[in-house]
Amino acid sequence: MGLTRVLLIAVVVWLVFVFIRRQLGKTRRPPGQAQVKLVRCARCGVYLPESETKPDAHQARICAHH
């Protein structure tokens, strides 16, 4: 009786673990989707995607507002 109870509890814990892991996995980014590299504007300090910045005279990245 004791071994059966332990095995039942172990199976239930495992099922809960698998369920939680699958639920958390749904919030992740789909595979193959590229990460956006954020860079800091050298003048105002705001973090922007690198594609929205441009280099200044000293090759530092600045946002389009400057």
N, CA, C and O atoms as a Tinker XYZ file with bonds, in Angstrom:
   264  protein
     1  N      0.820000   -1.186000    0.000000    73     2
     2  CA     0.000000    0.000000    0.000000    64     1     3
     3  C      0.868000    1.256000    0.000000    63     2     4     5
     4  O      0.544000    2.222000   -0.691000    81     3
     5  N      1.957000    1.263000    0.755000    73     3     6
     6  CA     2.818000    2.435000    0.849000    64     5     7
     7  C      3.525000    2.754000   -0.459000    63     6     8     9
     8  O      3.640000    3.918000   -0.844000    81     7
     9  N      4.004000    1.704000   -1.149000    73     7    10
    10  CA     4.699000    1.902000   -2.415000    64     9    11
    11  C      3.744000    2.412000   -3.484000    63    10    12    13
    12  O      4.133000    3.241000   -4.308000    81    11
    13  N      2.523000    1.945000   -3.489000    73    11    14
    14  CA     1.524000    2.392000   -4.453000    64    13    15
    15  C      1.229000    3.879000   -4.261000    63    14    16    17
    16  O      1.115000    4.629000   -5.230000    81    15
    17  N      1.109000    4.284000   -3.033000    73    15    18
    18  CA     0.823000    5.686000   -2.733000    64    17    19
    19  C      1.981000    6.586000   -3.186000    63    18    20    21
    20  O      1.743000    7.654000   -3.749000    81    19
    21  N      3.217000    6.170000   -2.949000    73    19    22
    22  CA     4.392000    6.940000   -3.351000    64    21    23
    23  C      4.456000    7.060000   -4.869000    63    22    24    25
    24  O      4.729000    8.135000   -5.403000    81    23
    25  N      4.201000    5.938000   -5.567000    73    23    26
    26  CA     4.209000    5.972000   -7.031000    64    25    27
    27  C      3.105000    6.877000   -7.573000    63    26    28    29
    28  O      3.331000    7.610000   -8.536000    81    27
    29  N      1.938000    6.838000   -6.983000    73    27    30
    30  CA     0.832000    7.692000   -7.413000    64    29    31
    31  C      1.175000    9.171000   -7.221000    63    30    32    33
    32  O      0.915000    9.993000   -8.099000    81    31
    33  N      1.750000    9.499000   -6.085000    73    31    34
    34  CA     2.149000   10.888000   -5.822000    64    33    35
    35  C      3.237000   11.322000   -6.809000    63    34    36    37
    36  O      3.211000   12.453000   -7.294000    81    35
    37  N      4.186000   10.442000   -7.110000    73    35    38
    38  CA     5.254000   10.763000   -8.054000    64    37    39
    39  C      4.691000   11.013000   -9.448000    63    38    40    41
    40  O      5.144000   11.929000  -10.136000    81    39
    41  N      3.724000   10.227000   -9.873000    73    39    42
    42  CA     3.107000   10.411000  -11.190000    64    41    43
    43  C      2.343000   11.734000  -11.233000    63    42    44    45
    44  O      2.424000   12.459000  -12.225000    81    43
    45  N      1.618000   12.052000  -10.194000    73    43    46
    46  CA     0.868000   13.310000  -10.154000    64    45    47
    47  C      1.822000   14.506000  -10.183000    63    46    48    49
    48  O      1.573000   15.474000  -10.901000    81    47
    49  N      2.891000   14.450000   -9.423000    73    47    50
    50  CA     3.878000   15.539000   -9.425000    64    49    51
    51  C      4.492000   15.673000  -10.810000    63    50    52    53
    52  O      4.664000   16.791000  -11.296000    81    51
    53  N      4.825000   14.569000  -11.453000    73    51    54
    54  CA     5.398000   14.606000  -12.795000    64    53    55
    55  C      4.426000   15.220000  -13.799000    63    54    56    57
    56  O      4.832000   16.021000  -14.641000    81    55
    57  N      3.148000   14.855000  -13.717000    73    55    58
    58  CA     2.148000   15.415000  -14.627000    64    57    59
    59  C      1.992000   16.923000  -14.421000    63    58    60    61
    60  O      1.872000   17.671000  -15.392000    81    59
    61  N      1.993000   17.364000  -13.189000    73    59    62
    62  CA     1.908000   18.801000  -12.909000    64    61    63
    63  C      3.134000   19.512000  -13.474000    63    62    64    65
    64  O      3.010000   20.579000  -14.075000    81    63
    65  N      4.308000   18.932000  -13.288000    73    63    66
    66  CA     5.547000   19.509000  -13.816000    64    65    67
    67  C      5.484000   19.635000  -15.335000    63    66    68    69
    68  O      5.836000   20.681000  -15.880000    81    67
    69  N      5.045000   18.592000  -16.021000    73    67    70
    70  CA     4.944000   18.611000  -17.487000    64    69    71
    71  C      3.928000   19.665000  -17.928000    63    70    72    73
    72  O      4.183000   20.400000  -18.881000    81    71
    73  N      2.802000   19.748000  -17.260000    73    71    74
    74  CA     1.774000   20.731000  -17.614000    64    73    75
    75  C      2.304000   22.151000  -17.470000    63    74    76    77
    76  O      2.126000   22.975000  -18.367000    81    75
    77  N      2.953000   22.441000  -16.349000    73    75    78
    78  CA     3.486000   23.791000  -16.126000    64    77    79
    79  C      4.565000   24.114000  -17.156000    63    78    80    81
    80  O      4.612000   25.227000  -17.680000    81    79
    81  N      5.414000   23.164000  -17.441000    73    79    82
    82  CA     6.481000   23.389000  -18.425000    64    81    83
    83  C      5.904000   23.685000  -19.805000    63    82    84    85
    84  O      6.418000   24.553000  -20.511000    81    83
    85  N      4.864000   22.993000  -20.195000    73    83    86
    86  CA     4.226000   23.255000  -21.501000    64    85    87
    87  C      3.546000   24.611000  -21.527000    63    86    88    89
    88  O      3.583000   25.300000  -22.547000    81    87
    89  N      2.930000   25.003000  -20.435000    73    87    90
    90  CA     2.276000   26.311000  -20.381000    64    89    91
    91  C      3.301000   27.433000  -20.478000    63    90    92    93
    92  O      3.062000   28.430000  -21.159000    81    91
    93  N      4.429000   27.286000  -19.811000    73    91    94
    94  CA     5.477000   28.300000  -19.890000    64    93    95
    95  C      6.121000   28.319000  -21.264000    63    94    96    97
    96  O      6.551000   29.376000  -21.727000    81    95
    97  N      6.193000   27.199000  -21.910000    73    95    98
    98  CA     6.778000   27.113000  -23.241000    64    97    99
    99  C      5.967000   27.845000  -24.286000    63    98   100   101
   100  O      6.521000   28.276000  -25.298000    81    99
   101  N      4.677000   27.998000  -24.075000    73    99   102
   102  CA     3.820000   28.701000  -25.039000    64   101   103
   103  C      4.109000   30.190000  -25.090000    63   102   104   105
   104  O      3.817000   30.840000  -26.094000    81   103
   105  N      4.679000   30.743000  -24.023000    73   103   106
   106  CA     4.941000   32.174000  -24.006000    64   105   107
   107  C      6.282000   32.519000  -24.659000    63   106   108   109
   108  O      6.583000   33.695000  -24.865000    81   107
   109  N      7.070000   31.526000  -24.977000    73   107   110
   110  CA     8.371000   31.779000  -25.585000    64   109   111
   111  C      8.222000   32.146000  -27.053000    63   110   112   113
   112  O      7.200000   31.873000  -27.682000    81   111
   113  N      9.249000   32.763000  -27.573000    73   111   114
   114  CA     9.296000   33.175000  -28.964000    64   113   115
   115  C      9.381000   31.934000  -29.844000    63   114   116   117
   116  O     10.105000   30.995000  -29.515000    81   115
   117  N      8.650000   31.918000  -30.962000    73   115   118
   118  CA     8.724000   30.767000  -31.860000    64   117   119
   119  C     10.138000   30.586000  -32.408000    63   118   120   121
   120  O     10.847000   31.573000  -32.605000    81   119
   121  N     10.559000   29.357000  -32.657000    73   119   122
   122  CA    11.914000   29.143000  -33.178000    64   121   123
   123  C     12.074000   29.774000  -34.555000    63   122   124   125
   124  O     11.151000   29.770000  -35.369000    81   123
   125  N     13.237000   30.305000  -34.792000    73   123   126
   126  CA    13.515000   30.935000  -36.081000    64   125   127
   127  C     13.280000   32.428000  -36.098000    63   126   128   129
   128  O     13.712000   33.105000  -37.031000    81   127
   129  N     12.610000   32.959000  -35.096000    73   127   130
   130  CA    12.366000   34.396000  -35.048000    64   129   131
   131  C     13.612000   35.070000  -34.478000    63   130   132   133
   132  O     14.083000   34.711000  -33.398000    81   131
   133  N     14.136000   36.044000  -35.207000    73   131   134
   134  CA    15.383000   36.692000  -34.810000    64   133   135
   135  C     15.182000   37.611000  -33.610000    63   134   136   137
   136  O     14.131000   38.231000  -33.449000    81   135
   137  N     16.207000   37.685000  -32.778000    73   135   138
   138  CA    16.177000   38.611000  -31.660000    64   137   139
   139  C     16.574000   39.990000  -32.168000    63   138   140   141
   140  O     17.397000   40.118000  -33.075000    81   139
   141  N     15.987000   41.009000  -31.579000    73   139   142
   142  CA    16.316000   42.381000  -31.942000    64   141   143
   143  C     17.427000   42.849000  -31.018000    63   142   144   145
   144  O     17.309000   42.752000  -29.796000    81   143
   145  N     18.506000   43.357000  -31.601000    73   143   146
   146  CA    19.618000   43.853000  -30.801000    64   145   147
   147  C     19.321000   45.295000  -30.405000    63   146   148   149
   148  O     19.116000   46.150000  -31.266000    81   147
   149  N     19.298000   45.564000  -29.095000    73   147   150
   150  CA    19.062000   46.907000  -28.602000    64   149   151
   151  C     20.391000   47.598000  -28.348000    63   150   152   153
   152  O     21.318000   47.009000  -27.792000    81   151
   153  N     20.471000   48.863000  -28.766000    73   151   154
   154  CA    21.666000   49.674000  -28.524000    64   153   155
   155  C     21.231000   50.971000  -27.858000    63   154   156   157
   156  O     20.089000   51.409000  -28.001000    81   155
   157  N     22.152000   51.570000  -27.133000    73   155   158
   158  CA    21.844000   52.788000  -26.396000    64   157   159
   159  C     22.278000   54.002000  -27.204000    63   158   160   161
   160  O     23.389000   54.036000  -27.733000    81   159
   161  N     21.409000   54.990000  -27.299000    73   159   162
   162  CA    21.739000   56.237000  -27.985000    64   161   163
   163  C     22.842000   56.937000  -27.193000    63   162   164   165
   164  O     22.750000   57.080000  -25.973000    81   163
   165  N     23.882000   57.368000  -27.898000    73   163   166
   166  CA    25.028000   58.007000  -27.249000    64   165   167
   167  C     24.682000   59.393000  -26.702000    63   166   168   169
   168  O     25.407000   59.925000  -25.862000    81   167
   169  N     23.593000   59.973000  -27.167000    73   167   170
   170  CA    23.248000   61.330000  -26.718000    64   169   171
   171  C     22.167000   61.358000  -25.643000    63   170   172   173
   172  O     22.313000   62.064000  -24.646000    81   171
   173  N     21.098000   60.610000  -25.825000    73   171   174
   174  CA    19.995000   60.699000  -24.851000    64   173   175
   175  C     19.915000   59.481000  -23.927000    63   174   176   177
   176  O     19.234000   59.540000  -22.903000    81   175
   177  N     20.594000   58.380000  -24.264000    73   175   178
   178  CA    20.627000   57.206000  -23.398000    64   177   179
   179  C     19.469000   56.247000  -23.562000    63   178   180   181
   180  O     19.380000   55.276000  -22.811000    81   179
   181  N     18.575000   56.477000  -24.515000    73   179   182
   182  CA    17.422000   55.605000  -24.731000    64   181   183
   183  C     17.880000   54.362000  -25.493000    63   182   184   185
   184  O     18.695000   54.460000  -26.411000    81   183
   185  N     17.354000   53.186000  -25.112000    73   183   186
   186  CA    17.659000   51.950000  -25.818000    64   185   187
   187  C     16.679000   51.783000  -26.973000    63   186   188   189
   188  O     15.464000   51.883000  -26.798000    81   187
   189  N     17.229000   51.527000  -28.156000    73   187   190
   190  CA    16.438000   51.367000  -29.375000    64   189   191
   191  C     16.943000   50.153000  -30.147000    63   190   192   193
   192  O     18.073000   49.709000  -29.946000    81   191
   193  N     16.090000   49.610000  -31.043000    73   191   194
   194  CA    16.604000   48.574000  -31.938000    64   193   195
   195  C     17.724000   49.158000  -32.801000    63   194   196   197
   196  O     17.651000   50.311000  -33.226000    81   195
   197  N     18.736000   48.370000  -33.049000    73   195   198
   198  CA    19.883000   48.866000  -33.806000    64   197   199
   199  C     19.481000   49.381000  -35.187000    63   198   200   201
   200  O     20.118000   50.290000  -35.720000    81   199
   201  N     18.437000   48.811000  -35.764000    73   199   202
   202  CA    17.995000   49.240000  -37.091000    64   201   203
   203  C     17.415000   50.655000  -37.083000    63   202   204   205
   204  O     17.317000   51.280000  -38.139000    81   203
   205  N     17.031000   51.167000  -35.921000    73   203   206
   206  CA    16.463000   52.514000  -35.822000    64   205   207
   207  C     17.488000   53.560000  -35.401000    63   206   208   209
   208  O     17.123000   54.697000  -35.104000    81   207
   209  N     18.749000   53.194000  -35.372000    73   207   210
   210  CA    19.799000   54.132000  -35.011000    64   209   211
   211  C     20.721000   54.351000  -36.199000    63   210   212   213
   212  O     20.664000   53.621000  -37.188000    81   211
   213  N     21.575000   55.368000  -36.090000    73   211   214
   214  CA    22.557000   55.631000  -37.136000    64   213   215
   215  C     23.859000   56.046000  -36.465000    63   214   216   217
   216  O     23.840000   56.554000  -35.344000    81   215
   217  N     24.979000   55.836000  -37.129000    73   215   218
   218  CA    26.257000   56.236000  -36.521000    64   217   219
   219  C     26.468000   57.747000  -36.638000    63   218   220   221
   220  O     26.085000   58.356000  -37.637000    81   219
   221  N     27.076000   58.346000  -35.618000    73   219   222
   222  CA    27.423000   59.765000  -35.702000    64   221   223
   223  C     28.864000   59.884000  -36.211000    63   222   224   225
   224  O     29.428000   58.899000  -36.688000    81   223
   225  N     29.454000   61.053000  -36.119000    73   223   226
   226  CA    30.800000   61.292000  -36.639000    64   225   227
   227  C     31.844000   60.429000  -35.954000    63   226   228   229
   228  O     32.882000   60.147000  -36.552000    81   227
   229  N     31.608000   60.000000  -34.724000    73   227   230
   230  CA    32.567000   59.196000  -33.953000    64   229   231
   231  C     32.178000   57.721000  -33.917000    63   230   232   233
   232  O     32.693000   56.968000  -33.092000    81   231
   233  N     31.271000   57.300000  -34.806000    73   231   234
   234  CA    30.787000   55.921000  -34.931000    64   233   235
   235  C     29.974000   55.452000  -33.721000    63   234   236   237
   236  O     29.737000   54.254000  -33.573000    81   235
   237  N     29.547000   56.365000  -32.862000    73   235   238
   238  CA    28.642000   56.013000  -31.770000    64   237   239
   239  C     27.229000   55.977000  -32.350000    63   238   240   241
   240  O     26.911000   56.731000  -33.270000    81   239
   241  N     26.390000   55.107000  -31.814000    73   239   242
   242  CA    25.015000   54.980000  -32.327000    64   241   243
   243  C     24.137000   56.051000  -31.696000    63   242   244   245
   244  O     24.164000   56.250000  -30.482000    81   243
   245  N     23.353000   56.744000  -32.531000    73   243   246
   246  CA    22.425000   57.761000  -32.038000    64   245   247
   247  C     21.050000   57.503000  -32.655000    63   246   248   249
   248  O     20.935000   56.897000  -33.720000    81   247
   249  N     20.016000   57.974000  -31.969000    73   247   250
   250  CA    18.664000   57.768000  -32.470000    64   249   251
   251  C     18.353000   58.814000  -33.532000    63   250   252   253
   252  O     19.097000   59.780000  -33.698000    81   251
   253  N     17.259000   58.620000  -34.245000    73   251   254
   254  CA    16.900000   59.487000  -35.364000    64   253   255
   255  C     16.516000   60.900000  -34.917000    63   254   256   257
   256  O     16.464000   61.800000  -35.755000    81   255
   257  N     16.251000   61.123000  -33.649000    73   255   258
   258  CA    15.836000   62.442000  -33.163000    64   257   259
   259  C     17.003000   63.425000  -33.093000    63   258   260   261
   260  O     16.786000   64.627000  -32.938000    81   259
   261  N     18.225000   62.938000  -33.204000    73   259   262
   262  CA    19.379000   63.829000  -33.080000    64   261   263
   263  C     19.977000   64.126000  -34.421000    63   262   264
   264  O     20.960000   64.862000  -34.509000    81   263
